[in-house]
Amino acid sequence: MQININTYSYYAGIDISKDTFDVSVVDQDGTHLVHKQFVNNQKGFKDMVSLTKKQGWMPVLFAMEGTGGCEQKLLDYLYKHKQAVSRQEPCRIHYHRLSQGSRQKTDYVDSLIIADYALKNRLRLYIPKGESYRSLQEISRTRRMLVRYRCSLQQRFSHAQNAHAKAVLQRSIDHCTEDIELLNSAAAEIIASNDRLKEDYCLLKSIPGVADITSNFFLGLIGDISCFATSAKLVRFVGVNPCPHQSGTSINSESRISKMGDPHMRALLYTSAMVILQMVDHGVKTLHPNMHRFVAKMRAKFGPSSGKKVLCAVMRKLLILMWTVLTRRKAYDPCYGLEPQDAQANQTPPSDDTGLVQTRAGVATDSAGEGNEAGQDSGVTGSGCMDGKPLCDSSLAMSG
């Protein structure tokens, strides 16, 4: 939901830290009214809201930047008490500071910069995710941290010479593995307990190249897909939209993706795109012919030495498809729009010499195994299912 710049009479910028948070309030003319510091707890939240009401600074828009979790309790408090609040990406505040020519870095200045940003820009109001989506996001991010830590331990273990050091490292690796399995089970329980989440999970798993880890992280990251009116907005949110760099006749660099969103989501999409390209190279029939044509078109456009460009194009295509199946509530269908004889051929399972193996649950996985987290999520699902049982019976193919 976009708000009008002049909807509010006052704008409160909040710079939050672990123990305290600073608040600066400005009016519609940009006049600085007050700066005050509060304790980062329920009492401090109440005191801040009481201050704005006592001074008659209503209606007021509270704005803050994401700090990795320190702001969450304040966000929920303000939303619960029907206060307008917005959370912005730190990079947006950073570039606004540079545009104002500010070189200072203090809590007071930061809160004032945020208030000025809220005054001069259209902000999206904060709407909390459902508890299931929030829990899934927390589990997915904790799992990512553990997988990275386990990878570093495995690398150190491979070079260790001392027996005691190797024993300690092995125990730590085993503990990490147990915790990761525990988180996997917790994520499965959350999905199974929420009908909407379970259906979304099923729809995503129906897409070739999208498996458990990608589905879980994607659902926890975006929450409700209705927040994205178009697939282009989702592409920009994840950060795989192309960004041209051109000016006049002297500057005309190659376009790059913006990388403005969550880097781990892009890493998972990168792995999924690798699987799609492998399926195309081996002629796997579970992909719609449109995807084969799309990959061929991108390779012809960018040339044989532009593998990463093709990968980025497939990543974007996967995101569009994920948005489509969740929006239309229909699963991916590799036979959509095909003639009956072509549809039958498209359902033929891949042969043993393709490098892909078909499992009993209808999931094709890379026979290379699980070398890292990306490898663990390189599964290619042929149908949306959980515990071997289909959850969706509607169908949709990849278009274009």
Buried (B, 14 or more C-beta within 10 A) or exposed (E): EEBEEEEBEBBBBBBBBEEBBBBBBBBEEEEEBEBBBBEBBEEBBEBBBEBBEEEEBEEBBBBBBBBEEBBBBBBBBBBEEEBBBBBBEEEBBEEBBEEEEBEEEEBBBBBBBBBBBBBEEEBEEBEEBEEBBBBBBBBBBBBBEBBBBBBEBBEBBEEBEEEEEBEBBBEBBEEBEEBBEEBBEBBBEBBEEBEEBBBBBBBBBBBBBBBBBBBBBBBBBBBBBEBBEEBBEBBBBBBBBBEEEEEEEEEEEEEEBBEBBBEBBBBBBBBBBBBBBBBBEEEBBBBBBBBBEBBEEBBEEBEEEBEEBBBBBBBBBBBBBBBBBBBEEBBBBBBBEBEEEEBEEBEEBBEEEBBBEBEEBBBBBBEEEEEBBBBBBBBBBBBBBBEEEEBBEEBBBBEE
